[in-house]
Amino acid sequence: MSTRLAQGGRRIDRRKSVEFRFNGKRLKGYEGDTLASALLANDQMMVGRSFKYHRPRGIVASGAEEPNALFNTGEGATFEPNQRATTTEIFAGLEAKSQNHWPSLEFDIGAVNAKLSRFLPAGFYYKTFMFPRFAWKHLYEPFIRQSAGLGRAPEAEDRDGDTYEHFYGFFDVVVIGGGVAGLQAAKAAGEAGAKVLVMEQTAQWGGRAAVDGGEVDGAPVADYIAATVAALEAMENVTLRRRMMGAGVYDHGYLLAYERLRDHCPDEAGPRHRLWRIRAGRIVTATGAIERPLSFAGNDIPGVMLASAVRDYIVDYGVSPGDRVVVVTNNDDAYRTAIAVKEAGLSVPVIVDARVGGGGALADQARALGIRVETGKGIAKVHGTKRVEGVAICAQAGEGAVLDEVGCDVVAMSGGWSPVVHLWSHCGGKLNWDEAQACFRPDGNRPPTDQDGEGFVLPAGAANGELGLGAGLTDADAAGKRAADETGHKPGRGKAPVAADVDEAALEPVWLMPQGAGAKLRMKAWLDYQNDVKVSDVQLAAREGYESVEHTKRYTTLGMATDQGKLSNINGLAILSDALGQPIPQTGTTTFRPPYTPISMGAIAGEARAEIFQPLRRTPMHDWHEANGAHWEPVGQWRRPYCYPKTGESHAAAVAREVMATRESLGLLDASTLGKLIVKGPDAGRFLDMLYTNMMSTLKPGKCRYGLMCSENGFLIDDGVVARLDDDTFLCHTTTGGAERIHAHMEEWLQTEWWDWKVYVANVTEQYAQIAVVGPNARKVLEKLSEDDLSAEGFPFMAWKDVTLNRIKTRVYRISFSGELSYEISVPASEGRALWNMLLEAGDEYGATPYGTEALHVMRAEKGFIMIGDETDGTVIPQDLGLHWAISKKKEDFLGKRAQERSHMTDPKRWKLVGLETVDGSVIPDGAYAVADGTNANGQRNVQGRVTSTYFSPTLGRGIAMGLVLNGPDRMGEVISFPGTDGKTYDAKIVDPVFYDKDGEKQNV
Amino acid sequence: MLILECPYCGVKGEETEFHGGGEAHLKRFGPGSSEEDFEGYLFHRENPKGVHLERWRHVNGCGKWFHVARDTATLEVFGSYSAQVTEPPQEIKDAISAKRPGWSWREFA
C-alpha cells in the first residue's frame, strides 16, 4: 500500500496539517502536498476510470504530464472539472471528486466497455459513419454520448465566483522554467543587464535537480539553487514568478503565460488567475524533459508509475507509493529510483533492465545496495486489476514466455526522457532526432524566427536535450548569455557553474516489451492512458492505411486528450514507424500547439465579463427610455427602445398603439443612433458622386437627397439621406449599424485610391442627438415652439433649415421614414434630453407618443421603404429592389457601376422586390420561401422567392410583407405559397410594395 | 501575433491595433474596362509563399492606411511605407532584396 513515510519530504511542512475531502471522505495531508501526493499518502492508489474502457487508473506521474489523476474540484461558484491532481496544491477545505464513473469509483458500470473492447477498435467513431443512418441515430450516438466526457460541465446556473485579469509585460529575455537550467540562464542574462522574467510552473524553484542530487561547484545542488534564487531576487532587472506557466509562444516574440495566484490559497483576496501577455526580445525555453512510459501488457494498472515520479514522491513529499517497487528500464536514470527506494527503507525486489549489457556506475551502486538486477529482460505482464500485485518477467528479445514471477505493489518504469520541446515548436522551431538518446531535440539551426528574421527562442538544458546536470548548466549559461547579447546587452565573463555528470551507459530504445509481444499482449499495452489508445490500435491504423502521423493521431485519438500526449506521442509514433517500416524522423511528430497545459477560461476572458464585456452606447435620452419602461433592442453596441409597453400591455399591442398614435396624431422617435458623417472639402461633391449611386454634387445647399451606396462588387451596402450644408460640406446619414463601417469605407477610398482629392471625413454620430417628430400634428407642435417659418411653402419636404425651438438652436431635416409629415431635429448631444422633454411637453395636447424601432419598421414597411439588412443581405443590388430611380445614368463612374454591368447582375431572372399580401390577412413567418413546382437535384422543393420583411400592419389591420420574387413585378395579382416551419402554408398575393399612401399625400403636406 | 510599425504614427504596435486590408498596389478598373481586367482587379490576388506587399490600417490608432512588405511564410517584416504610392519606394525594395534576392511582385521587382 502507499503511505506517508516517517521521514523526508522536501516540499512539505509536517508541522502544518491540512484537511481536505476526496469523494466525500475526510483526508489529511501537509502544507506543500499536491493532491496527488496527499492521496498516495492516504493509500488512494486508484484515482479514476479511463475514458473509453473505464479501466481503473492510478497516478502515473508527478507533474504536468499526468494523464489519469483528473478531478472535479470545488462546488458551485468554485466548481471546475479536469483538475490535474499532480499540479493541484492542497489547501484546507479542498473538495475533490473523481470523474468518469457511475455509480462509484470502485464499482463502475461502464467498465463493461472493456469487455466490448473487441468492438471498439481504433477509428470506432469514424467507422460508425459508414453504417446505415438509422444505426448512428439509434445505436451509436446514444452510446457515444453516454461514454463521452471526462469531468462534468459546471451547472448552467452557476457563475464563476472568482475574478481574473490580464497583465501586459515587456522584457528583453523571458526564461520559461525555473529548474537549474532556467535559473542559470536567467542569472547569465540578468548579470548582463537585460530585463529578465523567469517563471516556474510549480511552487518551487530548482526543478528535479534537487531530487536527482549531485554537486554544483563542489556543493550540493540544493545550495546552488538557493544561492542562485537569492542572487536573482537581488537583481532589480529580474522578475521572478512561481506558479506561472509559459502557455504558448507566438509570432514576433509574443508569449502567453498563465499565473495561478490563488489556486492554493482561495481565501486570500485578489484575482485567481492572471494571463500575462508578454512581448519578449528572446525567449529561453528551459522547460526540462518528461520521462516516457514503457509499453508492456498491463502498464495501466494502478501502481505502474514513471520511475522519476516514484522518486519524486519519496524525496519531495515523503510518500511511499508502495513497499515493494520493481523497476523496469532501458536506461541508467531509473536506477536512481531504485536507490532512492532502497534508501527510504523500502524494498526493490528486482530491477528489470531491457539492455543485455545493463547499466553503468549507477547500476553498480544499486548492486552494491544488494538489489537484484536482471539484464536483457522485460515485463511480460503486470498482475492485478485495481492495483499492482506482481509482474511476470520475460526475455526482452522474446515473445513473452514467463521466466519468473515477482510480487510487488509498484512498477517504476522508464523508457528514457523526451525534452519538452513544445514551446520551442509552437512558433515553428524544428526538431532533430537524436539516435543516442532516442528523442527529438531542438535543431538550433532552424529556430522560430521573429520580425527581423532572427531566431527568437533559445532552448536550454534538458529541454535542449542536454540531460546531464553539468552539461545542462553549461548549455543554459550559454543560452542566457546569448539571449542577453542578442537583445543588446554585454554578457559578463563569469564562467558557467561546474558539475560532474555521472558516467551513464547508453540507453537502448525499447518501444514494445517484450520486443516480440503477440497480439494478446499488445492489446493490453497502453500508449495513451487518458484516451485509451493501445499499441494494437496504432498498428491497426497503420494496417488500414493511416500512414501520416497526423491522420493516425485523429483516427486513434492518440495524444488528443487533455494531456495532449505528453507521455504517449513519442511511443506512439515509434510504434507507427515500426509498423510502416520507416525510421522515426521520417514519420515525424504531430504539431505542438499552445497552450502547454490547459488554462482556465476565466483567465482567457480576464476582466471582460458582464457589463464590461463590451461597451454599451447610450443616446442622450437613454435614461428617459429606461425610466419609461422601454423594452430594449440591441443594435450593435447601442440599445434602442423596441417599444414602450405600458403596464400589462403586450409588446405587439404597444407597437400597434405607437403606430396608430403616430399615424393619427403625433409620435416621437429617438433617432440619435443614426450615423452622421461630415464630408467636407472642395472635392466633397465629386467624392460623394463616386460613393453614392445617384448624383450628390448637384444637390443644392439647404436640400436633402436619399442615396444608395454600393460596394465595388455592386451590392447595396448602405442607404441614407444626405444634406448639403454648404458648397463644401455634406452631412451623410447612414444606418445605425453602418456609421463606423461607412466611415471606414470612405476613409479607405480617400486614403488608398483618391488620395489627391481634397476631402475630409468626420464621424459626428455621437456629437448630435436627433429626434423625429412625426405625424399629422408634427408641424403644430414645432410652430408652438418657434417663430421660424415652418409652413409647407417656407419649409418644403426634403429641405433642411436652422430652427430655434424655444431658444434651443436646432437643425431640422424635413424627411420621412414613416410616410407621415415628419421633421428630424438635430441638436448637440448635450441638448438632446432637454429637447426631448420640451417636445413631450409641447406635444402633450396631441397625445405625443414615443415610439420604438418596431413601430419604425412597421411604418416603413407600410410605405414600402427598404431596410438595409432586411431587404439586403450582401447579395442584393439596387436594381433588385426597384431603385433604378436612385441610380444615375449620367455619371461615368461610381463604386459598383462596373460590377452592375456584369451579365449575372443584369440577368432578368434575378429575384425582384414586391409587396406580399396574405390572402387570409395572416402574417407570413420571417424568412419563409415561396415554393415553385418540381424539385431540385437534391430532392428539395424548387423555390421562386423569399420574404425579406413581414409584419402585422395595425394601419391596415392585416399582415403585410415584402419579398424578392422571380419576375415579381410582372406577376402582380398572382398568388404564391410560402410554407412555414409551423406546418401551415401561407398564400400571398403579389402586390405593389407601397401599401399605404401611394401618392405621398400625407408626408408632403 | 505580429508587431507592425505605423509609418504615420512612427510607433510599433500589436497586431490587434491594426486591421489587414489584403493586397497592396491594385490598379482599379471601372466602367468601360474589359471583363478580364475587371475580374482581375476585383478577384485575383497574389498568394505567394514569400514576399507579400499588403495593406494595413491602424484602426485602433491614427486610422491611417499604410503598406507593409512581409514574408508570408516566415512573417519577417521588411518594412512599412506610405499607402499613397503605386509601388514600394526604393528603400523598401532594397530591404527586400537584401533578404530575398531575386524577389518579384507582379510587374515590378
Contacts between the chains, C-beta under 8 A, distances in Angstrom:
chain1	res1	chain2	res2	distance
A	250	B	1	5.3
A	251	B	1	5.6
A	251	B	2	5.7
A	251	B	75	5.3
A	252	B	1	6.7
A	252	B	2	5.6
A	252	B	3	4.6
A	252	B	75	6.9
A	253	B	3	7.7
A	254	B	1	4.5
A	279	B	3	7.3
A	279	B	14	8.0
A	449	B	74	5.2
A	449	B	75	7.5
A	449	B	76	6.4
A	450	B	76	7.8
A	451	B	2	7.2
A	451	B	3	5.5
A	451	B	75	7.1
A	451	B	76	6.3
A	451	B	77	4.6
A	452	B	76	6.8
A	452	B	77	7.8
A	453	B	71	7.8
A	453	B	74	6.3
A	453	B	76	4.1
A	453	B	99	6.3
A	712	B	42	6.5
A	713	B	42	6.4
A	744	B	57	7.7
A	744	B	59	7.7
A	747	B	63	6.5
A	747	B	65	7.6
A	748	B	21	7.3
A	748	B	57	7.4
A	748	B	65	6.6
A	751	B	64	6.5
A	751	B	65	4.5
A	751	B	83	5.7
A	751	B	84	7.4
A	752	B	21	7.8
A	752	B	55	6.7
A	752	B	65	5.2
A	752	B	83	5.2
A	752	B	84	7.9
A	753	B	28	6.2
A	755	B	83	7.4
A	755	B	84	4.4
A	892	B	31	6.3
A	893	B	30	4.7
A	893	B	31	5.3
A	897	B	30	6.9
A	897	B	31	5.1
A	898	B	29	6.9
A	898	B	30	5.1
A	898	B	31	4.8
A	898	B	32	7.8
A	898	B	33	6.3
A	898	B	38	5.6
A	899	B	38	7.6
A	899	B	42	7.1
A	901	B	31	7.0
A	902	B	35	7.7
A	902	B	38	7.9
